[in-house]
Amino acid sequence: MSRPEIRSFNHTSFTVADLDASLRFFVGVLGFSLRDRSPRDPRLIGAVTGLAHAEVEIAYLDGYGHTLELIAYRTPEDRGRALYRPCDAGAAHIALDVIAFDRLLAEVEAHGFRRMGEVIVVPAGPNKGRRAVYTRGPDGIILELIEAA
């Protein structure tokens, strides 16, 4: 069987409760740049997601060679909040290599992210010898900070 012709990643997406607050964090603290912010046709979003008449506003952020999409749903009314653990199937996280590890960790925590465990020194693998920590933000998004080599 031949491999599919995948050209590149298009984006990684996270659903957020408050798009303004999320943009303040991802742009103001992490340094992403806002490419686009706009609502979408609820019928179109409903068709692609399987959610009837889903009202959303979407922001596309660029940074560090990747595009991040943040989606804020206004409907349906019964939407919930994902609080998965890293060990749960389907769990996802963002991992960033950072220079000023301690300073950025303090800024991340000042914006509502909480450590999920301890800061550790990675004992093996491609990040061996570097400090790392998992944090969880107000929307449940898991952000891993890894000290740059």
C-alpha positions as CSV (number, residue, x, y, z in Angstrom):
1,M,0.0,0.0,0.0
2,S,1.4,3.4,-0.9
3,R,1.6,6.3,1.6
4,P,-0.9,9.1,1.3
5,E,0.3,12.4,-0.1
6,I,0.3,14.6,3.0
7,R,2.0,17.9,2.3
8,S,2.1,19.3,5.8
9,F,0.2,20.0,9.0
10,N,-2.5,22.6,8.5
11,H,-3.2,23.4,12.2
12,T,-3.8,22.1,15.7
13,S,-7.0,23.2,17.3
14,F,-8.3,23.7,20.8
15,T,-11.7,24.7,22.0
16,V,-11.7,27.6,24.5
17,A,-14.4,29.2,26.7
18,D,-13.2,32.8,26.4
19,L,-11.5,33.7,23.1
20,D,-10.3,37.1,24.4
21,A,-8.6,35.6,27.4
22,S,-7.0,32.8,25.3
23,L,-5.7,35.3,22.8
24,R,-4.2,37.4,25.6
25,F,-2.3,34.3,26.8
26,F,-1.3,32.8,23.4
27,V,-0.3,36.1,21.9
28,G,0.7,38.2,24.9
29,V,2.5,35.5,26.9
30,L,3.6,32.8,24.4
31,G,4.3,35.1,21.5
32,F,2.0,33.7,18.8
33,S,0.7,36.2,16.2
34,L,-3.0,36.5,15.3
35,R,-3.6,35.8,11.6
36,D,-7.4,35.9,11.6
37,R,-10.3,36.1,13.9
38,S,-13.8,35.7,12.7
39,P,-17.2,34.0,13.1
40,R,-18.2,31.1,10.8
41,D,-21.6,30.2,9.3
42,P,-23.4,28.0,11.9
43,R,-24.8,25.7,9.2
44,L,-21.3,25.0,7.8
45,I,-19.8,24.4,11.2
46,G,-22.8,22.1,12.0
47,A,-22.3,20.2,8.8
48,V,-18.5,19.6,9.4
49,T,-18.8,18.9,13.1
50,G,-22.1,17.1,13.3
51,L,-23.3,19.7,15.8
52,A,-26.6,21.2,14.7
53,H,-26.4,25.0,14.2
54,A,-23.1,25.5,16.0
55,E,-22.2,29.2,16.5
56,V,-18.5,29.7,16.8
57,E,-15.8,32.3,16.5
58,I,-12.4,31.1,15.4
59,A,-8.9,32.6,15.7
60,Y,-5.9,31.4,13.8
61,L,-2.5,32.0,15.4
62,D,0.9,31.5,13.9
63,G,4.1,30.8,15.7
64,Y,7.2,28.7,15.9
65,G,6.5,27.0,12.5
66,H,3.0,26.0,13.4
67,T,-0.6,27.2,13.2
68,L,-2.8,27.0,16.2
69,E,-6.6,27.3,15.9
70,L,-8.7,28.5,18.9
71,I,-12.4,27.9,18.7
72,A,-15.0,29.5,21.0
73,Y,-18.5,27.9,20.7
74,R,-21.5,29.9,21.7
75,T,-23.9,27.0,21.0
76,P,-25.0,24.3,21.7
77,E,-26.1,25.3,25.2
78,D,-25.2,21.9,26.7
79,R,-21.5,22.1,25.8
80,G,-19.1,20.9,28.5
81,R,-15.5,21.1,29.5
82,A,-12.8,18.5,28.9
83,L,-10.6,17.6,31.9
84,Y,-8.8,14.6,30.6
85,R,-5.6,13.2,32.2
86,P,-2.4,12.8,30.1
87,C,-2.9,9.0,30.3
88,D,-6.5,9.1,28.9
89,A,-6.9,8.0,25.3
90,G,-7.4,11.0,23.1
91,A,-5.6,13.4,25.4
92,A,-3.5,16.0,23.8
93,H,-1.0,18.7,24.8
94,I,1.2,21.4,23.4
95,A,4.9,21.1,24.2
96,L,7.2,24.1,23.7
97,D,11.0,24.4,23.9
98,V,11.7,27.5,26.0
99,I,14.8,29.5,26.8
100,A,13.9,31.3,30.1
101,F,12.1,28.3,31.6
102,D,11.6,29.7,35.1
103,R,10.4,33.1,33.9
104,L,7.9,31.6,31.4
105,L,6.7,29.1,34.0
106,A,6.0,32.0,36.4
107,E,4.1,33.9,33.6
108,V,2.1,30.8,32.6
109,E,1.1,30.3,36.2
110,A,0.2,34.0,36.6
111,H,-2.3,33.4,33.7
112,G,-4.2,30.6,35.5
113,F,-2.2,27.6,34.4
114,R,-1.4,25.1,37.2
115,R,1.3,22.5,37.5
116,M,0.0,19.0,37.0
117,G,3.1,17.5,38.6
118,E,6.7,18.6,39.4
119,V,9.4,20.2,37.4
120,I,11.6,17.3,36.5
121,V,14.9,16.7,34.7
122,V,14.3,14.4,31.8
123,P,16.4,11.3,32.3
124,A,16.4,9.8,28.8
125,G,15.3,10.3,25.2
126,P,15.6,13.4,22.9
127,N,15.1,15.8,25.8
128,K,17.6,14.2,28.2
129,G,19.0,16.6,30.7
130,R,16.4,19.3,30.1
131,R,13.8,20.4,32.7
132,A,10.1,19.8,31.9
133,V,6.7,20.4,33.5
134,Y,3.1,19.8,32.5
135,T,0.6,22.6,33.3
136,R,-3.1,22.8,32.7
137,G,-4.9,26.1,31.8
138,P,-8.3,27.4,32.6
139,D,-9.8,25.7,29.5
140,G,-8.2,22.3,30.3
141,I,-5.5,22.7,27.7
142,I,-2.3,21.0,28.8
143,L,0.9,22.9,28.1
144,E,4.2,21.3,28.6
145,L,7.3,23.5,28.9
146,I,10.6,22.0,28.1
147,E,13.8,23.8,28.8
148,A,15.6,24.5,25.5
149,A,19.0,22.8,24.9
